Amino acid sequence: MLWIFTMIDGRIENMKNEFSRINIAFKIPIEVAQMMAKLSLEISQKEETFFVLDSFHYYPHMTIYSQEYPVSSIERVLENMEKLSKNFSPLRFIATEIETICGYIGMGAKYSPELRSIHETIVKEINSLRKSHLREKYITAIHEQIPEEKMKNIQEYGHPDVLNLYKPHITITRLKDEGKTERIISDIQWEIEDFTIDTIGIFKTGEHGTCVGLIEEFKLKS
């Protein structure tokens, strides 16, 4: 049986029978991760941010499917992802443009047919392991006025931005004052427009959608 542990007030608490936020995401190649960490640090030296990427406390990544699962399902998530990853070929990341929303700053990626196929396969194969569980923020969203397609995605897949609404991107950081984003992005020099991704990581998710711990990684087929 898999056990998930967290530190609370200096004590290790067993989270059996609880829920855990897990992000299935592409791992970023080291040279790109280093560039992103540099940009993240530079931005933090100009404005206050919620986190700085460093590939240790905060991992550069590109989310495929982020969910909150019963801890009892995590082992199955790992097993299924190991099998699925063997069927996926490495794919190209093609940068589009710097994107900002709610203080987040990141680089968008082309939603290629290859990327769409991987994303849709994982969402449809892994979705059942959340046991119809919804994060509290999405339970609240169901009672608010949101677009019909987002509502349907929440109800069926536990997340609004999947399938046709999936927006592939890699986040650099998040500003505490989102009013400063336009000034900051004008200074960003993104140096690597095109690179190959060949690994999927299973990450523990922290605040602001960060990946704060690598649980397992799977190489795509060569």
Summary of the structure (lengths in Angstrom):
residues: 222
radius of gyration: 17.3
end to end distance: 31.1
largest distance: 49.5
contacts: 675
relative contact order: 0.24
helix: 36%
strand: 32%
